[in-house]
Amino acid sequence: MTPEEIMTNEFIDEEAKEEIVKDLDKQIVYLENESLSRAFPDAVRTDPQNRLCIDYQSVVTMLVEALKEQQREIEELRETFEKVKNNK
């Protein structure tokens, strides 16, 4: 929703409208289609009007897999650290 839609929405509590609008900027994440398509071509689709569109489900899946890999690396480093620490 845009700030204008929020402020004119009769179903949103008047006192809450300003807070909601203020929080909008905090919740928006921008990804550039072109740079994303170079890094993760599977996460970008072309719509019928030949525009690039981000497949956010693919992005989330890739991020989850990257986090899993990062966690594995952290655990390996911890194990190595503990071995070195115990050998001293």
Secondary structure in CASP SS format (residue, H / E / C, confidence):
PFRMAT SS
TARGET T0000
AUTHOR 0000-0000-0000
METHOD secondary structure of the structure
MODEL  1
M C 1.00
T C 1.00
P H 1.00
E H 1.00
E H 1.00
I H 1.00
M H 1.00
T H 1.00
N C 1.00
E C 1.00
F C 1.00
I C 1.00
D C 1.00
E H 1.00
E H 1.00
A H 1.00
K H 1.00
E H 1.00
E H 1.00
I H 1.00
V H 1.00
K H 1.00
D H 1.00
L H 1.00
D H 1.00
K H 1.00
Q H 1.00
I C 1.00
V C 1.00
Y C 1.00
L C 1.00
E C 1.00
N H 1.00
E H 1.00
S H 1.00
L H 1.00
S H 1.00
R H 1.00
A H 1.00
F C 1.00
P H 1.00
D H 1.00
A H 1.00
V E 1.00
R E 1.00
T E 1.00
D C 1.00
P C 1.00
Q C 1.00
N C 1.00
R C 1.00
L E 1.00
C E 1.00
I E 1.00
D C 1.00
Y H 1.00
Q H 1.00
S H 1.00
V H 1.00
V H 1.00
T H 1.00
M H 1.00
L H 1.00
V H 1.00
E H 1.00
A H 1.00
L H 1.00
K H 1.00
E H 1.00
Q H 1.00
Q H 1.00
R H 1.00
E H 1.00
I H 1.00
E H 1.00
E H 1.00
L H 1.00
R H 1.00
E H 1.00
T H 1.00
F H 1.00
E H 1.00
K H 1.00
V H 1.00
K H 1.00
N H 1.00
N H 1.00
K C 1.00
END
